Amino acid sequence: MTSILALALLTQGAAQAKPVTLARKFKQGEKMSYSCRADFVEEQRSGSLQVLIPQDESVGYHYTMTVQKMKADDVAEILYQRPSMEITMGDSAEEAAKTMTEKVDFKLLLDVSPVNDIVAEKDLNPPKKAKDGFYRNPVIEKIMRQGNASDRVALGLLFSYKDEIQRLAFFVGPLDSGLDISPKFPFDEVNVGTTWKSTVGYTPQKLKDSGGKSAVQRIDYTYTYMGLMKDKTGKDVHRIQAKTKVETDLIEYARQLVGGSASSSFLKSVPLGYEATIDFDLDPANCHLLRVAATSSGHFEIEPKGGEQALLENKFKGKTKIVRDGYAILPATSATTPPKGGSKVKGGGKN
């Protein structure tokens, strides 16, 4: 009995140690539907205000992916649809919580490779051209009126990087920064503990041994294959975890771009930090996404010279979850004709 148990344990260990190829195996007519919900909490204070004022925001949407046809090298032509997004703004000092539904009509024809990379994209419902102009909140207006001309230009650049980080932290932006078609797979086989990287954004960071110079550096997800394991429902899944972390000061980079000097500027430093952890569960049979759980946090400050506290302080946390809620194989005529609107998959099993 003891020898049989030992043999079973050895066999299980050997199975876990075998290399695994992570690749999506699409089928023509497959239709997968997913539900996504993201919760974001931002705390901010400016000027002489002593407390951070919180602002909650939630975004929810449903999307479908239908395999229209298979192409060479196992590339799938997929119809991606996201009809609308429900946005809830939490209570604030100015108004009570409110929920609105925004019709976005995302309808994209994508070529997706087995390593989960979008190699071609066509917008079947391009958005109408927006009117000229832009929105700037009162806090940004107040800050950008201070200091010299180069400071104002620098601050505009810095806020664009802060907004880019928050877009990543929300995980619900465009497909390149969202999680709807993820994770990216490596080309080589993996074992438990194997890591690989994928670039998701850019931010200024100090260069090593360069006399304080800065340059735009990549923001990468570092993926780790965690192995074949049981999920919370007891099903076997491939688990992949992705992490990223950024900690930098944006001020020197902004000065380099606009030609300002440290002595003439009223700015002392502009620290920016961001980190995130994402867990992906994949179907072992075809590496299709089953669920995602992601968390993020970050901070952004504008610190003036001689000030007792930051001119602007911003902290944020995010939590996003995606669950596959339907799967079906459609008849050939339905799968090859892009429908006019998105709808949930009927009769699909939940995961």
N, C-alpha and C positions, 0 to 999 in steps of 0.2 A: 504494500500500500504506500509506504514511504517513497519507494523508488518511482512509483507511478506519479505521485504528486511532484516529486523533484523533476521528473521528465516533463510534466505539464508546465511547470514554471520556466524551465529552460526553453521550451518551445515558444512560450509566450514572449520571453525576453528576446529570443532570436527574431520573432516576427516584428517586434517593435524596432529592432535594430536595422531592419532592411531599409534601403533607400526608397524614397517615395517620389514619384513624379506628380507635381501639382499642375494640372492642366484641365481647363473646362472642356467637357465633352457635350457639345450642343447637338440637338436633334431638330430637324425641320418640323415646324408645327408646335414646338414647345411654347407655352405661355406661362410665365411666372409673374405673380403679383406680390407686392410688398407694401407694408405700412411702415412709415417713418415718423418718429416724433423726436423733436429736439427741444430741450429746455435750457435757457440761457439766463444767467443772473449777472447783471453788471452793476457795480457800485462806483459812484463817481462823486468827487467834490472838487470845487475850484475856488480860487481866491482865498479869502479869509475864513471860509466855512470850515468848521472843525470836524464835522461828521460826514461819513460817506452816505450818499443817498442811493438806495437800491432801486433797480428797475428790472422787472422780470419780463421775459419774452419767451413764448413757446411757438414752435412751428410744427405743423403736422401735414402730411400729404400721403397720397397713395399713388403708386406707379406700377406700370406693367412693362414686361419685356417679352416680345413675341418673336421667335425665330422665323423669319420670312423664307430664308433659303440658306443652304450651305455652299460655301465657295471653296476655292483651292486652299490647301494647307490647313484645313479644318477651321477656317475663318467663318464666322456666322454673321449673316446680315440680320440685324435685330431692329425691330420697331420699338422704340422707347417712348412711352407716353406718361405724362404727368399733367392731368387736366387742371388741377387747382391746388392751392396751398391755403391752409387755415392758420391764421396768425392771431395769437392772443397776447395782448400787452397787459402787464400786471398793473396793480394799483400804483399810483405815483402821487406826488404832492399836488399835481395839477388836475388829475382826472382819475376816475375809477377804472377798473379793469374792463377791457372790451375785446371782443373777438370779431375778426373780419375774415371773409373768404375771398381770396384773390384768384381770379381766373388767369392762369398762366399759359395754358394750352401748349405745353412742351410736347412736341411731336418730332422726334429725331430718328433718322435712319442711320444706324451705326454698323460699322464692320468691327466686330470684336474678335480678337485672336484667342487662341487657347490659353495664353498667359494673362488673359484678362486685360489686354491693352486695346484701347480704341484706336484703330489704324485708319479709319475714315469716318467722316461725319457729314450728314446732310440735314439741314433744318427744313422740314416739310411744312412748318408753320412759322416763318420768321416773324419776329415782333415788329409792330409798327414803329416807324422812326419817331424817337422821342423829341420833344421840343427842346430848343436850346435853353441853357440855364442849369443851375445846380442848387442843391439845398445845403445850407451850412447852419449848424445849430448855434445858439447864442453863446455857449461856452467857447467854441472855436472862434467866433467873431471877436469876442472880448480879448482872447489871447493874441490873435493875429493883428490887433491894433497896437500892441506894445512893441517896444524895441525898434531897431533900425530896419531898413528895407531888406537887408540880407536875412535878418532874423525872421521876418514875415514869410519870405520865400522858403526858408529852411523849415519853418513850422508846417507849412503846407505839405512839404515832402514827408515830414515825419508822421503827420496824421494819416497820410496815404498808406504808410507801412503799418501803422497801428490798425487801420481798418482791414488791411489784408490779413493780419494775424487773427483778428476776430472772425473774419470770414472762415478761415481755416478751423477755428475753435468751435464754430457752430456746426460744421460738417454737413450743411444742407445747401451749399452754394451750387455752382455749376458742376458738371460731372467730373471735371478735373480735380476739384477740391472736395466734392462730396463723397459719400460712401456707397452710392447706389450700385455702381459697377466696381467692385473691389473684392479682395485685395489684389495688388499686382503680384504675379508669380515670377519666380526665377526660371531661367531656361534649363538649369541643371537639376539633377535629382537632389533631394534634401534628406537629411537625417534629423532626428530630434536635436534641437539646438542650433541647426543651420540658420544663418542670418543673411539677409540681402537688403538692398536699399532702393527707394523710389523717391524722386524729387517731387515735392508738392507745392513749393513756394520759394521765395527769396526774401532776404532781409539784410541790411548792412551789419557787418560784424568786423571787429578789429582783426587786422592781419598780424600774424606772428612775426616778430623780429623786423618790423617795418617802420619803427619810429612813430608809432601811434596812428599810422594810416589805416583807413578802413576801405572796404569794398563790399559789393553785394555778394553774399554767399548763399548757397543753396540751403533750403530747409528740407531735410530728408526724413521720411519714415524709415526706421530700421525695423524690418520684419524678422520675426523668429518663429520657426516651425516648432510648436509645442508638442506635437504628436497626435496620434489617434487616441481619442478618449471619449468618455461618456458625457453627454450634456445633461442639463438638469432634468430632462424627461427620460433619461436612460438610453438615448439613441447614440450610436457611434458617430463621431464627427471628427474631421480634421480641425485642429485648433491652431490658429495663427495669431500672434500678438504683434502689434506695431507700436512703436514708441518714437517720440520726437521731443527735443528740448532745445530751447533757444534762450540765451541770456546775453544781452548786449547793450551797448550805449550808442544811441543813434546820432549824438550831437556832432562828433568829429566828421562823420560821413556827410552830414548836411552842410557843414561849414566848407568842406572840400568842394561840394557841388556849386555853392553860391559864392565862394570866394570870400566869405566872412572870416574875421579873425577872432581868436579867443578873447583878446583884450577889449574889442569893440562891442562884443555881444553881451546882452544881459543874461544869456542862458549859461547855466553851469553844466547841466547834464540832462540827458533824456533816456533813462533806462527803460528797457523793454524786455519782458520775459514771457515765455510761453512753453507749456509742456502738455503732452497728451498721451493717453494710452488707449489702444483700440483692440478689442478681442473679436476675432472673426470665427464663426463656426461654419464649416463647409460640409456638404454632402460627400461622403467618401466615394460614392459611385461615379460622380461627374464633376465634383468640385464646384457645384453651384452654391451660391450664398444662401444660407439658412437664417442666420441672424448675426447682428452686430451690436456690440455694447461699447460705447466710447465715452471717455471723460476727458475734460480739458480744463486748464486754469491758466491765468496770465495776469500781467500787470503792465502799466504804462504810466510814467510820471514825467512832468516837466518841472525841473528844479532851477530856479533863478539864482543868480549870485546874491549873497547876502541875505537871502530869505530864511525865515525860521521853518517854513514848511514848503512843500511843493506847490507850485502855482496851479497845477492840475494833477490829480491823483485818480487813477482808474484801475479797478480790479474786476476780473470777470471769471466765471466758471460756467462750463457747459457740460451737458449730458445728452447723448443721442442714442437712440435705439432703433434698429431696423429689424423687422421680422417678416419672413416669407409667409404669406397667408393664403396662397393658392398656387396650384400647379395643375396643368392639363396639357394634353396633346390635342391640338385642333385639327379638324379635317383639312386636307390640302388646299381647298379653295379658300377657306377662312384664313389660313396661315399666310398665304401668298398675296392676299389683298389687304393693304393697310386700311383699317377701319377709320371712320371719320372722327370718332371720339374714344376716349379711354373708358374702360369699365373693368370692374373686378372680375377675376376669373371665377366662373361658376363651376361648382362641383369639384373644386380642387381640394386636396387634403391639406390641412393646416400643419405647420411645423413649428 
